[in-house]
Amino acid sequence: MLQSALERDLEARPYERPIREFGEIVAKDSDMLTQLDECPDQDSFIEKYLSMAKKHGKEFTRDQLLVAVQEQKMGSNWIIPKSVLMMVRDRF
């Protein structure tokens, strides 16, 4: 049942897959985490995150990322790793 719900959500919101996949890449790469943590504000964080994602073949828009962040901050739809969310909390 959980798998079918996940598949339904991915069909309705296909941008979540690349956000989730890139989040898994970032969570395992201390250099990327450091670069993101050095971003002083929301705009620079988003630009860096999108740029890094694109270099890894994961594309999503600024608005799609903001939707994912907002939903996760409200306690639902966990697609961003906690290590990144901790940085997001300080900037968003």
C-alpha positions in Angstrom: 0.0 0.0 0.0 2.8 2.4 0.9 4.5 1.6 -2.4 1.3 2.3 -4.4 0.9 5.7 -2.6 4.5 6.6 -3.5 4.0 5.7 -7.1 0.8 7.7 -7.3 2.6 10.7 -5.8 5.5 10.4 -8.3 3.0 10.4 -11.2 1.2 13.4 -9.8 4.4 15.3 -8.9 7.2 14.0 -11.0 9.6 16.7 -9.8 9.9 15.0 -6.4 11.9 12.1 -7.8 14.9 14.2 -8.9 14.8 16.3 -5.7 14.8 13.1 -3.7 17.6 11.5 -5.8 19.8 14.6 -5.6 19.1 14.8 -1.8 20.5 11.3 -1.4 23.6 12.4 -3.4 24.2 15.5 -1.3 23.6 13.6 2.0 26.6 11.4 1.2 29.0 14.1 0.0 30.6 16.1 2.7 32.1 18.6 0.2 28.7 19.4 -1.2 27.3 19.8 2.3 30.1 22.2 3.1 29.5 24.3 0.0 25.8 24.5 0.7 26.4 25.4 4.4 28.6 28.3 3.2 25.7 29.9 1.4 24.8 33.0 3.4 21.2 33.4 2.4 18.2 31.7 0.7 18.9 32.9 -2.8 22.5 31.8 -2.9 21.5 28.4 -1.3 18.8 27.8 -3.9 21.1 28.8 -6.8 23.9 26.5 -5.5 21.5 23.6 -4.9 20.0 23.9 -8.4 23.4 24.2 -10.0 24.8 21.2 -8.1 21.7 19.2 -9.0 22.0 20.0 -12.7 25.7 18.9 -12.7 24.4 15.6 -11.5 21.7 15.3 -14.1 18.9 16.2 -11.7 16.7 19.1 -12.8 13.9 20.8 -11.0 12.9 24.4 -10.7 13.3 26.9 -7.9 9.5 26.8 -7.3 9.4 23.0 -7.1 12.3 23.1 -4.6 10.4 25.7 -2.5 7.3 23.6 -2.5 9.2 20.6 -1.3 10.9 22.6 1.4 7.7 24.2 2.6 5.8 20.9 2.7 8.7 19.3 4.6 8.9 22.1 7.1 5.2 21.5 7.8 6.0 17.9 8.5 4.9 16.1 5.4 6.4 14.7 2.2 9.9 13.9 3.4 12.0 14.1 0.3 14.9 16.4 1.4 17.5 14.8 3.7 17.7 16.0 7.3 21.2 17.3 6.9 20.0 19.6 4.1 16.8 20.5 5.9 18.9 21.7 8.9 20.6 24.2 6.6 17.3 25.1 4.9 15.7 25.9 8.3 18.3 28.7 8.9 17.8 30.3 5.5 14.1 29.9 4.6 
